[in-house]
Amino acid sequence: MERRRSPGLAPRHDSSGRVEKAQSSADKLAALKARVSAAVNNSTSKRPTGGLNVSLHPALEDLGQWKAPGKSSSESRSTGPASSSLGQRHDVAYSTPGIGRPRPVGLTTGANGRHENPYFDPNTAGHAPGKQRQSRQLIFNQKGKYIQQANALRRQAALEAMKKRIAEQTRKAGIDDDRDIEENFLVPEPPAPEWWDESLIDGKSYEVVGDESCLKLTSPDSIITEYVQHPVALEPPQEKNAPAPKPMYLTSKEQAKLRRQRRMAALKEQQAKIRLGLEPAPPPKVKKGNLMRVLGEEAVKDPTAVEARVNREIAERLDKHIQINEERKLTKEGTREKIAANQAKDAAKGIRILVFKINSLANGQHRYKIGINAEQLALTGTCIMHPRFCLVIVEGGEWAIKKYKKLMLNRIDWNENAPSRDGSTEGKQQRDWLKAEDEKGELKDMSTNACTLIFEGEVKAAAFRKWGSKICETDAEAREALSRVKMENFWQQARAQTGVTY
């Protein structure tokens, strides 16, 4: 199999044109140089003037030249096959203008009489195209780096442990964390342009409003267009909380008239069924007033038996009336279901919330009334008991909230104090500030005790699941208990003692 030769060389039939498998790359390169050198000698000895036997390409003229063996290793690497062929590919000059492609413009003649390409950079000829791979550098950690990090972690852990220890000692001692220091909430300054004007002003302040070029009113990306946007009609939420319209009440004469008409229609219907034989005729209704008129001769013959019969019928009618009323009454389960349905219906109209501040709940009767009424009215909330004051938060329907408000502000006498019941004290009542008696065993003076309504309003949904109470020794515990339902602001408001005292 003959190796394919360049079209610029004449065909050869000698043994140098065959490729042997045992030859190495250096032997192949030497054979190729020998062939090119022979072609160069033939072309320089005689140059044809036309046809296929054209002169040798100028880029192949120096391939047959011998390289001196005394060059360094770096020079031999730079003059390898790849670099030499790449450089010769860029250094192209056509010596015969009439044959083949035209001679490029801008070629200059060098010292050896060859044409040089001004656009060829010999510094980049030996580099392969594409990104070169660079060796990865080794990065060593400095001595003591991880020791410093470990020491920093130990200091942080020791600081956290010290904070927990101080907080535990403060809680045991009953010292308030903030010590009556109100939190100062910094209100940020309003931005130069409001957020609703940022898309209409091309600037950072309202000073550019006078310049029409800085207004985004007619630009393609402006939010102001010629189209009218009709908002979706939503049902106002306050309509579901509006009370139902009351029916028109009738006067006593109108009610009696309707009752007569209704009873007359029922009597006529019963009489028609009796005439048709659908119902038996009812027995005569004998009373002591119509005894002689209804019974007649029987009453004359034996008045005592007739009177006993009439009394017996009267008793039977009374028992029947009482039995019907008892059957119409609801059972205990039915009563509870009816009350629960009414309470759920009341809560569906809207959830209202009340927040009370009570100076002291040392009287156990007050605590019982607060809890039992909240459970009976199906109210949810909590009672936070603190040595300084107590906070009561309740939420529920409008009707139940109205009843509970009357209980807290009118019905309970907060200045009253009663002794603790023996054997009924619970774990939470063992604290001194929750006992009705002082250290001497006498009842505490409750003349300054009062209940204050600090907030009343409507909320979107109930925050508590049920009614409960909690004892908090410090303000931090109270805030933590209220933070679960996001109502810690009520504790701060209660400390400020705002509202109306009753």
C-alpha positions in Angstrom: 0.0 0.0 0.0 1.5 3.3 -1.1 1.3 6.3 1.1 -0.6 9.2 -0.3 1.7 12.0 -1.5 1.3 15.7 -1.7 -0.2 16.9 -5.1 2.8 19.3 -5.5 5.3 16.4 -5.8 5.9 14.2 -8.9 4.9 10.6 -8.6 7.6 8.2 -7.4 7.9 4.5 -7.7 10.9 3.8 -5.6 11.1 2.0 -2.2 11.1 5.3 -0.2 7.3 5.7 -1.0 6.4 2.6 1.0 5.6 2.7 4.7 7.1 0.0 6.9 5.3 -0.8 10.1 8.5 -1.4 12.0 9.7 2.2 11.3 9.7 4.7 14.2 8.5 8.3 14.0 12.1 9.5 13.6 12.7 7.2 10.6 9.4 8.5 9.0 10.5 12.1 9.5 14.0 11.4 7.9 12.3 9.7 4.9 9.9 12.6 4.5 12.8 15.1 4.6 14.8 13.0 2.0 11.8 13.0 -0.4 11.3 16.8 0.0 15.0 17.4 -0.5 15.0 15.4 -3.7 12.0 17.3 -4.9 13.6 20.6 -4.2 16.7 19.7 -6.1 14.7 18.6 -9.1 12.6 21.8 -9.0 15.6 24.1 -8.8 17.5 22.3 -11.6 14.7 22.8 -14.1 11.5 24.9 -13.7 8.7 24.1 -16.0 6.8 27.0 -17.4 3.3 25.5 -17.5 1.2 22.4 -17.1 1.2 20.2 -14.1 4.9 20.2 -13.6 5.0 23.6 -11.8 7.7 24.9 -9.6 7.9 23.8 -5.9 5.8 25.6 -3.4 7.8 28.3 -1.6 6.7 27.0 1.8 8.4 23.6 1.0 11.7 25.0 -0.2 13.6 24.8 3.2 12.2 21.4 4.3 15.1 19.6 2.8 17.8 21.7 4.5 19.9 20.0 7.2 19.7 21.2 10.8 22.9 21.4 12.8 23.1 18.9 15.6 24.7 21.3 18.0 21.4 23.1 19.0 20.1 23.0 22.6 17.2 20.9 23.7 14.9 23.9 23.9 15.7 24.9 20.3 15.2 21.3 19.1 11.8 21.2 20.8 10.8 24.5 19.3 11.9 23.3 15.8 10.0 20.1 15.9 7.6 18.8 13.3 4.6 20.5 14.7 6.1 23.9 15.2 8.0 23.9 11.9 5.0 22.9 9.9 2.9 25.5 11.8 5.3 28.3 11.2 5.7 27.3 7.5 1.9 27.3 7.2 1.8 30.9 8.2 4.8 32.0 6.2 3.2 31.5 2.7 4.2 33.4 -0.4 3.3 32.6 -3.9 6.2 33.2 -6.4 4.3 32.6 -9.5 1.5 35.2 -9.8 -0.1 33.7 -12.9 -0.5 30.2 -11.6 -2.7 29.2 -8.6 -3.9 31.8 -6.1 -2.8 35.5 -6.4 0.1 36.7 -4.3 -1.0 38.3 -0.9 -0.6 42.0 -0.6 1.8 43.2 2.1 4.5 40.6 1.9 8.1 41.9 2.3 11.4 40.6 1.2 13.8 39.4 3.9 17.6 39.3 4.0 17.7 35.8 2.4 15.6 36.9 -0.5 12.4 35.2 0.8 9.1 36.8 1.2 8.0 37.4 4.9 4.4 37.6 6.1 3.9 40.7 8.3 0.8 39.1 10.0 2.7 36.1 11.2 4.0 36.1 14.9 6.8 33.6 15.4 6.3 33.8 19.2 2.9 32.1 19.0 3.9 29.6 16.3 5.1 26.9 18.8 2.0 27.0 21.0 -1.0 24.7 20.4 -4.4 26.4 20.1 -6.8 26.3 23.1 -6.4 26.9 26.8 -3.2 25.5 28.2 -3.3 23.4 31.3 -1.5 24.8 34.3 -0.2 22.9 37.2 -2.1 23.1 40.5 -0.2 24.8 43.3 0.1 23.4 46.7 -1.4 25.4 49.6 -0.2 24.7 53.1 -2.0 25.7 56.2 -0.1 27.9 58.6 1.0 26.5 61.9 -1.6 26.9 64.7 -4.5 27.7 62.4 -6.9 25.0 63.7 -5.7 25.5 67.2 -6.8 29.1 67.1 -10.2 28.1 65.7 -10.6 25.5 68.5 -9.8 28.1 71.1 -12.3 30.5 69.6 -15.0 27.8 69.8 -14.1 27.0 73.4 -14.4 30.7 74.3 -17.8 30.9 72.6 -19.1 27.9 74.4 -17.8 29.2 77.8 -19.5 32.5 77.1 -22.9 30.8 76.3 -22.6 28.7 79.5 -21.9 31.8 81.5 -25.0 33.6 80.0 -27.2 30.6 80.9 -25.8 30.4 84.4 -26.5 34.2 85.0 -30.0 33.8 83.5 -30.7 30.9 85.8 -29.5 32.8 88.9 -31.5 35.8 87.9 -34.7 33.7 87.5 -34.2 32.0 90.8 -33.7 35.4 92.6 -36.9 36.8 91.0 -35.1 39.7 89.4 -36.6 41.0 86.2 -34.4 40.9 83.2 -35.2 44.2 81.8 -35.7 46.0 85.2 -38.6 48.2 84.0 -36.6 49.4 81.1 -38.8 50.0 78.1 -37.7 48.8 74.8 -37.0 51.6 72.4 -38.2 50.7 68.9 -36.4 52.8 66.3 -38.6 53.8 63.4 -36.7 54.0 60.2 -36.8 57.1 58.1 -39.1 57.0 55.1 -37.3 56.5 51.7 -36.8 59.4 49.4 -39.3 58.1 46.8 -42.1 55.9 48.1 -42.3 52.4 46.7 -45.5 53.2 44.7 -43.6 56.1 42.9 -40.3 54.2 42.2 -41.6 52.8 38.9 -42.8 56.3 37.8 -39.7 58.4 38.6 -36.3 57.9 37.0 -34.3 59.1 39.9 -33.7 58.7 43.7 -35.8 61.6 45.0 -38.8 63.7 44.2 -36.6 66.6 43.0 -36.7 65.3 39.4 -40.5 65.5 39.2 -40.3 68.9 37.5 -38.3 67.4 34.7 -40.6 65.6 32.2 -37.7 63.5 30.8 -37.3 61.8 34.2 -40.9 60.7 34.4 -41.9 57.2 33.2 -45.4 58.1 32.0 -45.2 57.5 28.3 -42.3 55.1 28.1 -43.0 51.5 26.8 -42.3 50.0 30.2 -44.5 52.4 32.1 -47.3 51.0 34.3 -49.6 53.8 33.2 -51.5 52.9 30.0 -54.7 53.8 28.2 -56.4 50.7 29.5 -58.7 50.8 32.6 -58.2 48.1 35.1 -61.4 47.1 36.9 -60.6 45.4 40.2 -62.3 42.2 41.2 -65.4 42.8 43.3 -64.8 41.2 46.7 -67.4 40.7 49.3 -66.8 43.1 52.3 -65.8 41.1 55.3 -67.9 43.1 57.7 -71.1 42.0 56.1 -70.9 38.5 57.6 -70.6 40.1 61.1 -73.8 42.2 60.6 -76.7 41.1 62.8 -79.6 39.4 61.1 -82.7 41.6 60.5 -85.2 41.3 63.3 -88.7 40.1 62.3 -91.7 42.5 62.6 -93.4 41.9 66.0 -97.3 41.7 66.1 -99.5 43.3 68.8 -101.4 41.2 71.3 -104.7 41.6 69.4 -103.0 40.5 66.1 -101.5 37.5 67.8 -104.9 36.4 69.3 -106.6 36.9 65.9 -104.0 34.6 64.2 -104.4 32.0 66.9 -108.2 32.0 66.5 -107.9 31.6 62.8 -105.4 28.8 63.1 -107.4 26.9 65.6 -110.6 27.3 63.6 -109.0 25.9 60.5 -107.7 22.9 62.4 -111.2 22.3 64.0 -112.9 22.4 60.6 -110.4 19.9 59.2 -111.0 17.5 62.1 -114.8 17.8 61.8 -114.6 17.0 58.1 -112.5 13.8 58.8 -115.1 12.8 61.5 -118.0 13.2 59.0 -116.2 11.1 56.4 -115.5 8.4 59.0 -111.7 8.8 58.9 -111.4 9.6 62.6 -113.6 8.6 65.6 -115.5 11.3 67.4 -113.7 12.5 70.5 -115.3 11.9 73.9 -117.1 14.9 75.4 -114.8 17.1 77.5 -116.5 17.1 80.8 -115.6 19.8 83.4 -117.2 20.8 86.7 -118.7 23.8 85.0 -120.6 21.8 82.3 -121.3 18.7 84.3 -125.1 19.0 84.4 -125.4 20.2 80.9 -123.2 17.5 79.3 -124.3 14.4 81.3 -127.9 15.4 82.1 -129.8 12.5 83.6 -126.7 10.7 84.7 -125.6 13.6 86.9 -129.1 13.7 88.5 -129.2 10.0 89.3 -125.7 9.6 90.9 -124.0 13.0 91.3 -121.2 11.5 93.5 -120.1 9.0 90.9 -120.3 11.5 88.1 -118.2 14.0 90.1 -115.6 11.3 90.7 -115.5 10.5 87.0 -115.1 14.1 86.1 -112.2 14.6 88.6 -110.5 11.5 87.2 -110.7 12.8 83.6 -109.4 16.1 84.6 -106.4 14.4 86.3 -105.8 12.3 83.2 -105.8 15.4 81.0 -103.3 17.1 83.3 -101.0 14.1 83.4 -101.1 13.9 79.6 -100.3 17.6 79.3 -97.3 17.2 81.7 -96.1 14.1 79.9 -96.2 15.9 76.5 -94.2 18.8 78.0 -91.6 16.5 79.4 -91.2 14.7 76.1 -90.7 18.0 74.4 -87.9 19.0 76.7 -84.3 18.5 75.6 -82.0 16.0 77.4 -78.7 17.1 78.9 -76.8 16.0 75.8 -79.3 17.8 73.6 -79.0 20.9 75.7 -75.2 20.8 75.5 -75.3 20.3 71.7 -77.7 23.2 71.3 -75.5 25.5 73.4 -72.4 24.4 71.5 -74.2 25.0 68.2 -75.3 28.5 69.2 -71.7 29.3 70.5 -70.2 28.1 67.2 -72.7 30.1 65.2 -71.8 33.2 67.3 -68.1 32.6 66.8 -68.6 32.3 63.0 -69.8 35.9 62.9 -66.4 37.1 64.1 -63.8 36.6 66.8 -63.4 39.3 69.3 -60.7 39.6 72.0 -60.5 41.2 75.4 -57.3 41.9 77.5 -57.7 42.7 81.2 -55.0 43.7 83.7 -55.7 42.7 87.3 -53.5 43.9 90.2 -53.8 40.8 92.2 -55.5 37.4 92.1 -54.8 36.4 95.7 -58.5 35.6 96.2 -59.1 32.0 95.1 -62.8 32.8 94.3 -61.7 35.4 91.7 -59.5 32.8 89.9 -62.3 30.3 89.9 -64.8 32.7 88.5 -62.4 33.8 85.7 -61.8 30.2 84.7 -65.2 28.6 85.0 -67.0 31.4 83.2 -64.5 31.3 80.3 -65.1 27.5 80.0 -68.9 27.8 80.2 -68.9 30.5 77.5 -66.6 28.5 75.3 -63.9 31.2 75.3 -60.3 30.5 74.6 -57.3 32.4 76.1 -55.0 32.4 79.0 -54.4 33.9 82.5 -50.8 35.0 83.2 -50.3 35.3 87.0 -47.3 37.4 87.9 -46.1 38.8 91.3 -46.6 42.3 90.1 -49.9 42.0 88.2 -52.0 39.4 86.3 -53.0 39.5 82.6 -56.2 37.9 81.3 -56.7 37.4 77.5 -60.0 35.9 76.2 -61.3 35.5 72.7 -64.6 34.2 71.3 -67.9 35.2 69.8 -69.5 38.6 70.3 -72.3 37.4 72.6 -69.9 35.4 74.8 -67.4 38.3 74.9 -70.2 40.7 76.0 -71.2 38.4 78.9 -67.6 37.9 80.0 -66.9 41.7 79.9 -69.9 42.3 82.2 -68.5 39.6 84.5 -65.1 41.1 84.7 -66.1 44.8 85.0 -69.4 44.7 86.9 -70.2 41.5 88.6 -67.0 40.6 90.4 -66.1 42.6 93.4 -62.3 42.8 93.2 -61.9 44.5 96.6 -63.3 41.4 98.3 -61.0 38.8 99.9 -61.9 35.4 101.2 -59.8 32.9 103.2 -58.3 30.0 101.4 -60.2 26.7 101.7 -58.4 23.9 103.6 -57.5 20.9 101.5 -58.3 22.6 98.2 -55.0 24.4 97.6 -53.1 23.3 94.5 -49.5 23.5 93.7 -49.9 26.9 92.1 -51.5 28.4 95.2 -48.6 27.5 97.4 -46.7 30.7 96.4 -46.9 33.5 99.0 -48.1 36.1 96.5 -51.0 33.9 95.5 -52.3 33.2 99.0 -55.1 35.1 100.5 -53.3 35.4 103.9 -50.1 37.2 104.6 -47.2 36.0 106.7 -49.1 36.7 109.9 -52.1 34.7 108.8 -54.4 37.6 108.3 -56.3 38.4 105.1 -54.5 40.7 102.7 -55.8 44.1 102.0 -57.5 44.1 98.6 -58.9 47.7 98.7 -56.5 48.8 96.0 -57.2 45.8 93.8 -58.7 46.7 90.4 -59.4 45.3 87.0 -58.4 47.3 83.9 -59.6 46.7 80.3 -56.5 47.6 78.2 -57.6 46.3 74.8 -60.8 45.3 73.0 -61.1 44.5 69.3 -61.7 42.0 66.6 -59.1 39.6 65.3 -59.0 37.5 62.1 -58.8 34.1 63.8 -58.5 32.6 67.3 -54.9 32.3 68.5 -55.6 29.9 71.4 -57.0 26.4 71.3 -58.5 26.3 74.8 -58.6 28.2 78.1 -55.6 27.8 80.4 -53.5 29.6 83.1 -49.8 29.9 83.7 -47.7 31.2 86.6 -44.7 33.3 85.6 -42.1 34.5 88.1 -40.4 37.0 85.8 -41.2 39.1 82.8 -39.1 37.0 80.5 -41.2 33.9 81.3 -44.4 35.9 80.6 -43.1 37.2 77.3 -42.0 33.7 76.3 -45.5 32.3 77.1 -47.2 35.0 75.0 -44.7 34.9 72.2 -46.0 31.5 71.2 -49.2 33.2 70.1 -47.5 36.5 69.1 -49.2 38.6 71.8 -46.1 39.7 73.8 -47.1 43.3 73.0 -50.0 43.0 75.4 -47.6 42.4 78.3 -45.7 45.6 77.4 -49.0 47.5 77.1 -50.2 46.2 80.5 -46.9 47.3 82.2 -47.6 50.8 80.8 -50.9 50.7 82.7 -53.0 52.1 79.9 -56.8 51.7 79.7 -59.8 52.4 81.9 -59.9 51.1 85.5 -63.2 49.9 86.9 
